Amino acid sequence: MSELKKIREEQNLTQEELAEKSGISVRTIQRIEAGADPKGYTLKTLALSLNITEKELLAQDIPAEIEIKAEEPVLAGEKERPVNYTQVKMINISSLPFAWFPVANFLLPLLVMFFTKQKSSIAKQIISLQIFLAVISPVIFMMVAFLKLGSNSVLITMILLTLANIYIILRNAYEIDRKQKLFYKLNFSII
């Protein structure tokens, strides 16, 4: 129910009586009561005629279910599905076989995400993190190789990068089990 209609009915006025009292057409009053926002002269005149402030006339009663829907963004063309944390954990763990090969560490989780149709923000964040690691790991590896610190340092860097990725995957799997969220995540999403 619009605020204008509520106030008009509280003051025991018909649309015609309000139109006569305010000088605003019945049709304009009907449009405002149907959901149009009164502006400028119409807003001031109606507020004055009803002995209320303009702010009171603009106050809207929004049903609780509409408020909830407004808080949950849904991408166009994408159906909202509940998050299946078992599938999310499977997407995360599927990075392990290729943790040593940064270029491929996000391909298997990406395939699992599409086949399970688990396109939740947490699944996308897992894949975004693996894509980020796939980009940053070769950069770090190449920097160590170009510094010519010796073959041992290249091998140690490769092992440390792989162990870091494995730790991130396992730590996130643990947090998904405990709190249904990621421990390591990016502040942005790549996909």
Backbone as a ProteinNet text record, in pm:
[ID]
protein_1_A
[PRIMARY]
MSELKKIREEQNLTQEELAEKSGISVRTIQRIEAGADPKGYTLKTLALSLNITEKELLAQDIPAEIEIKAEEPVLAGEKERPVNYTQVKMINISSLPFAWFPVANFLLPLLVMFFTKQKSSIAKQIISLQIFLAVISPVIFMMVAFLKLGSNSVLITMILLTLANIYIILRNAYEIDRKQKLFYKLNFSII
[TERTIARY]
86	0	90	58.7	140	114.8	211.6	202.5	88.8	71.4	-36.3	-172.7	-192.5	-321.4	-345.2	-240.6	-253.4	-292.6	-224.1	-252.6	-391	-425.1	-556.6	-668.2	-652.6	-755.4	-761.3	-645.8	-644	-721.5	-717.2	-787.4	-929.3	-974.6	-1110	-1142.2	-1049.3	-1070.2	-1077	-1163.6	-1164.7	-1063.1	-1032.2	-939.9	-997	-1127.9	-1193	-1186.1	-1209.1	-1202.9	-1061.5	-960.9	-822.8	-788.7	-839.5	-815.4	-875.9	-997.2	-1065	-990.7	-946.3	-878.8	-741	-670.6	-533.2	-521.7	-621	-611.4	-531.6	-494.8	-423.5	-528.5	-508.5	-609.2	-622	-740.1	-765.5	-670.2	-647.9	-559.2	-416.9	-366.8	-233	-229.6	-333.6	-341.6	-342.9	-416.4	-421.5	-283.2	-210.1	-75.8	19.5	9.2	96.1	61.9	-66.6	-107	-70.6	-53.5	-14.5	136.6	211.9	355.4	444.9	391.3	474.2	512.5	633	677.5	631.8	567	530.8	655.7	661.3	779.1	735.6	828.6	812	682	610.1	486	383	368.4	269.3	300.4	427	467.9	437.4	475.8	453.2	304.5	226	82.9	11.2	42.1	-21.7	16.8	143.4	187.4	116.8	105.4	37.4	-111	-175.7	-318.6	-349.6	-256.4	-278.2	-220.2	-159.3	-97	11.9	97.4	210.1	335	450.3	574.6	591.6	673	700.9	768.7	852	923.4	826.3	723.1	623	550.9	529.7	458.8	544.9	675.9	766.7	805.8	782.8	818.2	744.3	817.1	758.3	762.2	654.9	652.8	692.8	812.8	859.4	837.6	765.9	745.1	877.3	883.4	1006.4	1061.9	977.1	1027.5	1094.7	1050.8	1115.2	1250.9	1262.8	1390.2	1492.3	1453.1	1544.1	1591.5	1501.4	1539.5	1633.7	1617.4	1703.5	1845.6	1864.2	1996.8	2076.9	2012	2080.5	2095.5	2214.2	2230.7	2234.6	2162.6	2160.3	2194.4	2291.4	2330.7	2222.7	2208.4	2106.1	2130.5	2025.1	2033.4	2088.5	2119.9	2176.1	2075.3	2042.6	1948	2019.5	1950.5	2007.9	1994	2107.1	2107.1	2171.5	2125.9	2190.6	2333.1	2421	2561.1	2573.8	2629	2657.4	2805.2	2833.1	2970.6	3054.3	2992.4	3067.2	3123.3	3040.3	3087	3192	3173.5	3271.5	3405.6	3401.5	3524.7	3589.5	3506.9	3558.4	3626.1	3566.9	3627.3	3762.8	3769.3	3894.8	4000.5	3964.1	4059.3	4104.6	4022.2	4060.1	4180.5	4223.9	4345.1	4471.9	4460.6	4579.1	4660.4	4599.3	4681.7	4775.7	4736.5	4820.8	4880.9	4890.9	4947.9	5092.9	5159.9	5300.3	5315.9	5207.6	5212.9	5118	5166.5	5081.8	4990.7	5031.9	4950.9	4821.9	4823.4	4706.6	4630.5	4675.6	4613.7	4470.2	4424.7	4287.7	4196.3	4251.3	4168.8	4073.4	4124	4038.7	3928.8	3959.7	3852	3747.5	3793.2	3701	3606	3659.1	3574.8	3476.8	3525.8	3439.2	3327.2	3360.5	3259.2	3149.8	3188.6	3088.1	3005.6	3069.1	2994.6	2900.1	2940.3	2852.9	2754.2	2773.4	2688.4	2687	2798.9	2814.1	2887.1	2810.8	2870.2	2854.5	2872	2860.1	2982	2970.7	3081.6	3203.6	3182.7	3295.8	3371	3298.2	3362.9	3440.9	3381.7	3450.7	3574.4	3568.6	3682.7	3796.4	3763	3864	3938.9	3864.5	3925.9	4003.8	3950.9	4022.6	4156.8	4159	4283	4383.4	4336.7	4426.5	4477.3	4392.6	4437.7	4544.9	4522.1	4620.9	4754.1	4749	4871.4	4937.1	4854.5	4908.3	4982.5	4945	5012.5	5135.7	5121.3	5230.1	5344.9	5316.1	5420.1	5526.2	5489.1	5593.4	5675.7	5611	5684.1	5792.5	5757.5	5855.3	5964.1	5923.3	6017.9	6116.6	6067	6153.7	6248.9	6201.9	6288.5	6406.4	6380.2	6487.4	6581.5	6526	6609.1	6698	6643.9	6721.9	6828	6807.6	6908.1	7031.4	7019.3	7129.1	7191.8	7103.3	7149.6	7194.6	7181.1	7220.7	7100.7	7130.2	7021.3	6948.4	7020.2	6955.6	6847.8	6873.7	6775.2	6651.3	6671.4	6556.7	6470.8	6536.3	6465	6393.1	6458.4	6397.1	6277.6	6290.8	6179.3	6060.2	6087.9	5979.1	5909.2	5985.9	5929.2	5848.9	5902.4	5832.9	5701.8	5702.6	5579.1	5473.2	5515.6	5422.5	5367.8	5455.5	5412	5318.3	5346.1	5258.8	5119.8	5113.6	4983.9	4909	4979.4	4916.3	4862.9	4941.8	4897.7	4771.5	4768.5	4651.2	4527.5	4542.8	4430	4378.6	4469.8	4429	4370.8	4428.9	4376.2	4235.7	4214.5	4080.3	3980	4024	3935.2	3893.4	3987.6	3959	3858	3876.8	3784.6	3646	3639.2	3509.1	3432.7	3504.4	3441	3393.8	3478.3	3446.9	3348	3374.1	3298.1	3226.9	3233.1	3173.2	3221.9	3349.7	3411	3557.6	3622.5	3762.9	3853.1	3966.9	4066.2	4152	4196.2	4273.1	4184	4166.6	4086.2	4135.8	4097.3	4135.1	4029.1	4065.7	3968	3892.9	3920	3854.3	3832.1	3750.7	3724.3	3768.5	3839.5	3886.7	3778.6	3697.4	3587.7	3454.4
-117.7	0	123.2	220	341.1	427.5	510.7	598.5	699.2	750	846.6	784.3	662.6	596.4	572.8	530.1	504.7	633	742.5	869.9	921	908.1	955	879.1	747.7	667.1	695.3	722.3	757.9	887.4	977.4	1105.4	1097.8	976.8	952.3	1038.9	1041.3	1116.6	1019.7	1047.8	972.6	1037.6	970.9	1028.5	1159.5	1161.2	1280.3	1397.1	1367.8	1472.3	1529.6	1441	1487.4	1571.5	1529.7	1605.7	1744.8	1752.2	1882.3	1969	1908	1981.2	2032.7	1952.5	1986.7	2056.2	2034.6	2089.6	1999	1880.1	1780.8	1688.3	1649.7	1567.1	1429.4	1370.6	1236.6	1137	1154.7	1063.2	1066.4	1183.4	1195.6	1127.2	1144.4	1078.8	926.6	878.4	734.3	681.3	756.6	713.3	707.2	806.3	807.7	690.4	664.2	551.9	417.8	414.8	292.1	268.6	370.5	349.1	457.8	552.9	663	755.5	809.8	901.9	1043.7	1111	1250.9	1337.3	1439.8	1527	1672.6	1757.5	1901.5	1956.2	2028	2095.3	1996.7	1881.4	1781	1733.9	1705.4	1658.6	1764.2	1889.1	1997.7	2021.1	2021.7	2049.1	1938.9	1812.5	1701	1702	1725.9	1729.9	1842.4	1958.1	2073	2042.4	1982.2	1951	1847.6	1756.2	1650.4	1686.2	1803.9	1850.3	1754.5	1713	1625.7	1681.4	1625.7	1668.9	1592.3	1647.9	1581.7	1447.1	1441.3	1318.6	1205.8	1239.1	1138.7	1083.4	1167.8	1126.5	1034.1	1051.6	969.9	840	827.5	705.4	588.4	480.6	362.7	245.1	170.7	44.2	-63.8	-121.2	-226.5	-359.4	-451.5	-582.3	-652.2	-732.2	-799.6	-887.8	-957.3	-1046.8	-970.3	-848.4	-767.2	-721.1	-686.5	-644.6	-756.8	-878	-992	-1013.2	-1007.2	-1026.8	-918.1	-797.3	-687.4	-704.5	-773.9	-791.1	-901.7	-991.9	-1104.5	-1083.5	-1037.6	-1014.3	-1145.1	-1149.6	-1266	-1217.8	-1283.7	-1244.3	-1280.4	-1199.1	-1222.6	-1357	-1434.2	-1562.6	-1674.4	-1645.9	-1745.9	-1780.9	-1910.3	-1952.1	-1961.2	-1917.2	-1921	-2062.9	-2121.7	-2256.6	-2254.3	-2339	-2345.1	-2398.8	-2354.5	-2396.2	-2535.4	-2627	-2761.4	-2763.1	-2758.6	-2745.2	-2869.1	-2984.3	-3104.6	-3087.9	-3035.8	-3011.1	-2900.2	-2798.5	-2689.2	-2743.9	-2830.5	-2890.3	-2978.5	-3048.7	-3131.8	-3044.3	-2928.6	-2834.1	-2788.9	-2758.9	-2714.3	-2824	-2944.5	-3056.3	-3099.3	-3077	-3117.9	-3041	-2937.3	-2863.3	-2937.8	-3031.4	-3099.8	-3176	-3253.9	-3330.6	-3245.4	-3121	-3035	-2919	-2934.4	-2827.6	-2800.4	-2899.8	-2884.7	-2817.3	-2812.1	-2756.6	-2637.6	-2518.7	-2400.7	-2365.7	-2397.1	-2360	-2442.1	-2563.1	-2650.7	-2663.7	-2598.5	-2620.1	-2568.8	-2487.5	-2437.9	-2505.4	-2583	-2644.4	-2750.9	-2842.1	-2947	-2889.7	-2796	-2736.2	-2663.9	-2602.4	-2532.8	-2632	-2744.6	-2849.3	-2906.8	-2932.4	-2986	-2886.6	-2757.7	-2655.8	-2657.2	-2668	-2666.9	-2795.5	-2910.3	-3036.3	-3050.4	-2998.8	-3006.6	-2889.9	-2793.4	-2673.4	-2597.5	-2603.7	-2533.7	-2402.2	-2301.8	-2174.2	-2069.8	-2112.8	-2020.8	-1930.3	-1824.1	-1729	-1794.2	-1888.2	-1953.8	-2043.4	-2111.1	-2195	-2107.4	-1995.3	-1902.6	-1843.8	-1821.6	-1767.2	-1869.5	-1997.7	-2104.1	-2104.9	-2099.7	-2103.6	-1975.1	-1861.6	-1734.9	-1739.1	-1795.7	-1807.2	-1895.8	-2007.4	-2096.4	-2031.1	-1951.2	-1878.6	-1777.1	-1707.9	-1611.3	-1680.8	-1797.4	-1872.4	-1921.9	-1956.6	-2001.4	-1889.6	-1766.2	-1651.3	-1611.6	-1607.1	-1555.8	-1656.7	-1787	-1888.1	-1887.7	-1889.6	-1883.8	-1754.5	-1645.5	-1519.2	-1531.7	-1584.7	-1604	-1701.8	-1811.5	-1912.6	-1852	-1772.2	-1710.7	-1608.1	-1535.2	-1438.7	-1509.3	-1622.7	-1699.1	-1755.7	-1802.9	-1858.9	-1751.5	-1631.1	-1523.4	-1466.3	-1480.2	-1433.1	-1524	-1642	-1739	-1770.9	-1808.4	-1843	-1988.2	-2061.1	-2201.1	-2292	-2412.9	-2507.7	-2548.1	-2548.6	-2583.9	-2483.4	-2355.4	-2252.9	-2261.8	-2298.1	-2315.1	-2432.3	-2541.8	-2660.1	-2631	-2562.7	-2528.2	-2435.3	-2338.8	-2246.8	-2323.5	-2417.8	-2498.2	-2580.6	-2639.6	-2720	-2631.9	-2513.8	-2423.1	-2370.9	-2338.8	-2292.4	-2402.4	-2525.5	-2638.8	-2663.7	-2661.7	-2682.9	-2570.9	-2448	-2335.9	-2355.1	-2397.7	-2421.5	-2536.1	-2643.1	-2757.3	-2712.2	-2633	-2583	-2497.5	-2408.9	-2322.1	-2407.2	-2508	-2595.5	-2669.4	-2729.2	-2806.9	-2718.3	-2600.7	-2508.4	-2460.7	-2430.8	-2390.6	-2505	-2628.8	-2745	-2759	-2739.3	-2745.9	-2638.2	-2515.7	-2405.9	-2426.5	-2487.1	-2516.3	-2613.9	-2713.9	-2809.7	-2743	-2660.1	-2600	-2485.4	-2387.8	-2262.9	-2229.5	-2318.5	-2295.2	-2164.8	-2136.5	-2022.2	-2053.1	-1967.5	-1988	-1913.9	-1974.2	-1907.8	-1815.4	-1867.1	-1786.8	-1753.8	-1626.5	-1583.2	-1447.8	-1413.8	-1285	-1181.6	-1055.5	-947.9	-917.4	-992.8	-974.7	-1112.2	-1118.6	-1245	-1236	-1334.7	-1336.2	-1389.6	-1484.3	-1537	-1495.7
0	0	0	-85.2	-91.6	31.1	61.3	177.5	160.8	39.2	13.5	42	-6	15.2	164.4	235.3	378.1	452.6	423.7	491.5	452.7	324.7	278	348.6	361.5	428.2	577.6	640.2	782	807.2	709.6	722.4	664.8	633.9	581.5	459.3	364.6	240.4	123.6	29	-96.5	-189.4	-298.6	-396.8	-452	-473.9	-528.7	-429.5	-300.9	-198.8	-187.4	-192.9	-187	-310	-426	-549.4	-538.2	-483.5	-467.7	-366.1	-256.1	-149.8	-193.9	-275.4	-313.8	-449.3	-534.1	-669.5	-762.7	-715.6	-795.9	-857.9	-983.1	-1051.7	-986.1	-1000.9	-947.2	-1012.3	-1141.9	-1215.3	-1157.8	-1122.8	-1063	-927.1	-849.1	-718	-735.7	-835	-862.6	-901.8	-984.6	-1026.1	-905.7	-818.1	-700.2	-608.5	-590.9	-505.8	-568.7	-701.9	-770.5	-763.2	-715.4	-698.3	-753.5	-829.6	-881	-765.8	-771.3	-666.5	-698.6	-602.4	-625.4	-619.9	-704.6	-708.6	-713.4	-676.5	-690.3	-635.2	-721.4	-684.3	-629.3	-695.3	-652.4	-511.1	-483.4	-350.2	-244.3	-271.2	-174.7	-151.7	-258.7	-248.4	-171	-202.1	-130.2	17.8	47.7	187.2	262.7	199.1	260.3	281.4	182.2	190.6	298.3	322	421.3	558.8	570.3	694.9	744.2	651.7	684.7	617.4	652.9	588.8	457.2	370.2	242.1	265.7	367.4	400.1	437.1	513.3	552.6	430.9	333.6	212.6	126.6	133.1	53.1	120.8	253	325.2	263.9	240.1	176.5	272.5	277.8	350.8	252.6	273.3	184.6	254.7	191.7	254.4	280.3	387.1	427.7	317.1	241.9	137.4	24.4	-2.3	-105	-55.5	71.7	128.6	117.4	147.4	140.4	-2.8	-98.4	-237.3	-285	-236.1	-279.1	-227.5	-116	-58.2	-124.7	-197.2	-256.3	-406	-450.7	-593.3	-671.7	-780.2	-867.8	-1007.2	-1068.5	-1202.6	-1302.4	-1405.9	-1507.9	-1575.1	-1591.8	-1658.9	-1571.7	-1449	-1361.2	-1253	-1242.9	-1140.8	-1007	-904.4	-771.1	-717.1	-679.7	-625.4	-488.7	-399.3	-268.9	-284.5	-196.5	-203.5	-143.8	-221.8	-175	-135.9	-6.2	40	14.1	-3.7	-41.3	-181.9	-273.1	-408.9	-411.4	-330.1	-323.1	-274.5	-174.3	-124.2	-231.3	-308.7	-417.6	-524	-554	-649.5	-597.1	-468.3	-407.1	-410.9	-368.3	-361.5	-500.8	-602.9	-738.4	-791.4	-721	-758.8	-719.7	-625	-573.3	-678.2	-767.8	-862.3	-947	-974.4	-1057.9	-978.4	-847.7	-764.4	-802.4	-854.5	-894.2	-1030.1	-1106.9	-1243.5	-1250.9	-1218	-1200.8	-1318.2	-1439.2	-1555	-1561.5	-1505.7	-1514.2	-1382.7	-1275.5	-1144.9	-1134.3	-1227.9	-1222	-1324.3	-1416.2	-1521.6	-1467.2	-1385.3	-1329.2	-1239.2	-1147.3	-1067.1	-1153.6	-1261	-1351	-1417.4	-1462.5	-1522.3	-1420.5	-1299.3	-1193.5	-1162.2	-1158.1	-1129.6	-1235.8	-1362.7	-1469.8	-1472.6	-1446.6	-1449.3	-1329.7	-1214.8	-1097.3	-1091.9	-1180.9	-1187.6	-1055.3	-985.3	-857.6	-884.7	-928	-967	-857	-734.9	-621	-615.6	-539.4	-528.8	-463.9	-373.7	-307.7	-407.4	-496	-598	-696.3	-734	-825.1	-758.4	-628.2	-555.6	-549.6	-535.2	-534.2	-667.5	-776.7	-909.8	-936.5	-892.8	-909.8	-837.7	-718	-641.8	-716.2	-773.2	-846.5	-975.6	-1041.2	-1160.5	-1119.9	-1009.6	-959.6	-931.1	-866	-837.1	-965.5	-1065.4	-1194.1	-1265.7	-1239.1	-1300.5	-1219.3	-1088.4	-1003.7	-986.2	-983.8	-962.7	-1072.9	-1200.4	-1304.7	-1300	-1259.2	-1248.1	-1141.2	-1025.7	-917.8	-961.4	-1025.3	-1072.9	-1171.9	-1265.9	-1367.9	-1304	-1205.3	-1137.1	-1072	-1006.1	-941.9	-1048.8	-1161.1	-1267.7	-1330.9	-1352.5	-1413.4	-1319.5	-1190.8	-1096.1	-1092.4	-1154.5	-1166.6	-1030.4	-938.3	-804.1	-794.1	-901.2	-903.2	-920.7	-962.1	-989.3	-861.4	-749.1	-621.5	-583.9	-605.2	-569.6	-658.7	-784.9	-876.3	-829.6	-794.4	-746.6	-614.9	-522.8	-393.8	-413.7	-504.2	-533.9	-587.8	-679.5	-736.8	-628	-539.8	-430.4	-335.2	-299.8	-207.4	-266.8	-394.2	-459.2	-461	-487.4	-487.4	-347.1	-246.7	-107.8	-60.9	-102.6	-65.8	-125.7	-250.9	-315.4	-247.5	-215.8	-146.2	-10.3	62.7	192.9	177.8	79.5	57.1	27.7	-57.2	-92.3	31	107.8	225.9	335.8	354.7	456.4	420	293	248.3	262.9	235	251	397.5	487.7	631.2	672	622.6	656	594.6	476.8	415	503.4	557.1	648.8	777.1	835.5	965.4	958.1	869.4	871.4	740.9	642.9	511.4	447.2	463.2	396.7	372	293.8	260.5	358.3	388.5	472.7	386.8	272	176.6	58.2	33.3	-81.1	-128	-249.1	-308.4	-275.8	-284.2	-265.4	-393.1	-496.9	-625.7	-687.2	-789.9	-856.8	-1002.3	-1048.1	-1185.9	-1278.6	-1228.3	-1310.7	-1254.5
[MASK]
+++++++++++++++++++++++++++++++++++++++++++++++++++++++++++++++++++++++++++++++++++++++++++++++++++++++++++++++++++++++++++++++++++++++++++++++++++++++++++++++++++++++++++++++++++++++++++++++

